[in-house]
Amino acid sequence: MVATEAPEDAYTAEPFVPGRGGLTALRRAAADCRGCPLHRDATQTVFGAGDAEARVMLVGEQPGDQEARQGKPFVGPAGKLLDRALGEAGIDPSEAYVTNAVKHFKFTQAEPRKRRIHKAPNLREMTACGPWLAAELAVVEPELIVVLGATAGKALLGSSFRVTQVRGTVLEEEIHGRPERLVPTVHPSSVLRSDDREAAYRGLVSDLKVAADALS
């Protein structure tokens, strides 16, 4: 008997992405994605959410524990902090589209029923999930992408990306075959982990003001 390769062994979501339809069709298809091994232990796929005609798209790393349980991006503590920072910067969170570079929660767990600890996705997993992000960009067609953190930056701009070198600046790059403007900043979860949370938060707001100015 010849062993057949499981879909996840190919490390690409491409076969699962529908060729037509809007965000609803994409979200429905993503629920059954087996484009990489992360789906095996995941609670569910966490697809993007928000205004389908948003001028700004915010791209984070991956869903966290709360997001994985609720099936929505940025609903945990980092998401609440992000909404507050966006408001201060002059961007209405309700008019944005938010998503993640990776759609499944990658975690470690010492034993069942213990807390699930976030584990950063690797480049292969980010690349596998890339077709979903490309499809979201093609549907939403945002005027600006806000890159939240190093992992999202590497997924969009390559492995040499360093958020500390380019945060708070407007970049112009080709992303998935489309010319895009991007403003990188830190991930809001890093603000929550910072020893000086107030200074880190002010830095995030400052970067988001650059994004707000780029949209004006």
ChimeraX attribute file (.defattr): number of C-alpha atoms within 10 A of each C-alpha:
attribute: neighborCount
match mode: 1-to-1
recipient: residues
	/A:1	3
	/A:2	4
	/A:3	5
	/A:4	6
	/A:5	8
	/A:6	12
	/A:7	16
	/A:8	17
	/A:9	11
	/A:10	14
	/A:11	18
	/A:12	23
	/A:13	21
	/A:14	17
	/A:15	12
	/A:16	18
	/A:17	20
	/A:18	16
	/A:19	11
	/A:20	10
	/A:21	9
	/A:22	15
	/A:23	18
	/A:24	10
	/A:25	13
	/A:26	21
	/A:27	19
	/A:28	14
	/A:29	16
	/A:30	21
	/A:31	17
	/A:32	12
	/A:33	24
	/A:34	23
	/A:35	24
	/A:36	22
	/A:37	18
	/A:38	19
	/A:39	19
	/A:40	11
	/A:41	11
	/A:42	17
	/A:43	15
	/A:44	21
	/A:45	26
	/A:46	27
	/A:47	29
	/A:48	26
	/A:49	17
	/A:50	17
	/A:51	16
	/A:52	19
	/A:53	15
	/A:54	17
	/A:55	16
	/A:56	26
	/A:57	28
	/A:58	21
	/A:59	27
	/A:60	25
	/A:61	24
	/A:62	27
	/A:63	27
	/A:64	25
	/A:65	20
	/A:66	15
	/A:67	22
	/A:68	24
	/A:69	15
	/A:70	13
	/A:71	20
	/A:72	20
	/A:73	24
	/A:74	26
	/A:75	19
	/A:76	18
	/A:77	13
	/A:78	17
	/A:79	17
	/A:80	13
	/A:81	18
	/A:82	24
	/A:83	18
	/A:84	16
	/A:85	24
	/A:86	22
	/A:87	16
	/A:88	15
	/A:89	19
	/A:90	14
	/A:91	20
	/A:92	15
	/A:93	18
	/A:94	12
	/A:95	15
	/A:96	20
	/A:97	22
	/A:98	24
	/A:99	24
	/A:100	27
	/A:101	31
	/A:102	30
	/A:103	30
	/A:104	30
	/A:105	29
	/A:106	24
	/A:107	17
	/A:108	12
	/A:109	12
	/A:110	9
	/A:111	8
	/A:112	7
	/A:113	7
	/A:114	9
	/A:115	12
	/A:116	16
	/A:117	14
	/A:118	15
	/A:119	13
	/A:120	15
	/A:121	18
	/A:122	13
	/A:123	14
	/A:124	13
	/A:125	23
	/A:126	26
	/A:127	20
	/A:128	22
	/A:129	25
	/A:130	21
	/A:131	20
	/A:132	27
	/A:133	24
	/A:134	17
	/A:135	20
	/A:136	22
	/A:137	17
	/A:138	14
	/A:139	16
	/A:140	19
	/A:141	18
	/A:142	20
	/A:143	16
	/A:144	22
	/A:145	23
	/A:146	24
	/A:147	28
	/A:148	26
	/A:149	23
	/A:150	22
	/A:151	29
	/A:152	26
	/A:153	26
	/A:154	21
	/A:155	28
	/A:156	23
	/A:157	18
	/A:158	13
	/A:159	12
	/A:160	9
	/A:161	18
	/A:162	16
	/A:163	20
	/A:164	12
	/A:165	10
	/A:166	13
	/A:167	23
	/A:168	23
	/A:169	16
	/A:170	18
	/A:171	15
	/A:172	12
	/A:173	14
	/A:174	12
	/A:175	16
	/A:176	16
	/A:177	9
	/A:178	12
	/A:179	11
	/A:180	17
	/A:181	19
	/A:182	27
	/A:183	24
	/A:184	31
	/A:185	26
	/A:186	25
	/A:187	22
	/A:188	23
	/A:189	17
	/A:190	16
	/A:191	21
	/A:192	16
	/A:193	10
	/A:194	12
	/A:195	10
	/A:196	10
	/A:197	13
	/A:198	12
	/A:199	12
	/A:200	18
	/A:201	21
	/A:202	14
	/A:203	18
	/A:204	25
	/A:205	22
	/A:206	19
	/A:207	23
	/A:208	27
	/A:209	20
	/A:210	17
	/A:211	27
	/A:212	18
	/A:213	11
	/A:214	15
	/A:215	12
	/A:216	5
